[in-house]
């Protein structure tokens, strides 16, 4: 039967033992050797190229060479990598109309630090109420802006700060039997508000002030404690620093409006859970490293556009494709680094 048009018939094998078969076998062996050599060379080249590309495209998987990013940077990145990247060059905080709540929160925070430092140095001494009140006045007086709206006064802010501080103290946020380990301790990339020791282990605590927190939102805010990256970061750092298990992360929340309210949430954790948190955090830090170095593209995460009152770069990002040449025309301010 003739072969199909355009096809090449397979050669018939030579009988075994014939000179032709021997020659064919030798030639086949040489072909196999040449193919093996070519394949080995190709694989070696591919391996070298892949290794080179991995250094420029894929973040390193070695956790020891990753920068430890601050909780605020990491949380912004988690919300949206593009917002995190643009935040280096553009103001991304939208304060709205000025109010004294943030300043009052700073003053209460500073007064609580005075209280905890005194307990750290003199565990059995009376509460330093005068020093704490002086700290409130010092912060409010020093940080009160000259252009503050006339409807607000330093005296009114002082009244609100005293009321908030008294509410926190009434809550007794730290057990009287606790040993204060650290107050506003810096780890370099982050500062933990308070670390204290109980017989079962270390506790990490963060003070949070909310300008306004309606009663029906309070439970949800406290439920966020266990999901707060910042607190896990502090727990990981505290365990490193003091070589002791951290058994709980805690948040004390203070709401200034519509009325002063204080809540505390303590969430038990374990070393194993901290280790798992670190696996995820260090993986994210390596991606942040790669994006900052230009080895990975910076992309938006649209799920973060509407949270926390909305992104200040929403129009610039969606309507103008994050074209930074148009940002100033959109009344966005370029950051000035000093």
Secondary structure, 3 states (H helix, E strand, C coil): CCCCCCCCCCCCCCCCCCHHHHHHHHHHHHHHHHHHHHHHHHHHHHHHHHHHHHHHHCCCCCHHHCCCCCHHHHHHHHHCHHHHHHCCCECCCCCCCCCCHHHHHHHHHHHHHHHHHHHHHCCCCCCCHHHHHHHHHHHHHHHCCCCCCCCCCHHHHHHHHHHHHHHHHHHCCCCCCCEEEEEEEECCCCEEEEEEEECCEEEEEEEEEECCCCHHHHHHHHHHHHHCHHHHHHHHHHHHHHCCCEEEEEEEEEECCCCCEEEEEEEECCHHHHHHHHHHHHHHHHHHHHHHCCCCCCCCCHHHCCCCCCCCCHHHHHCCCCCHHHCHHHCCCECCCC
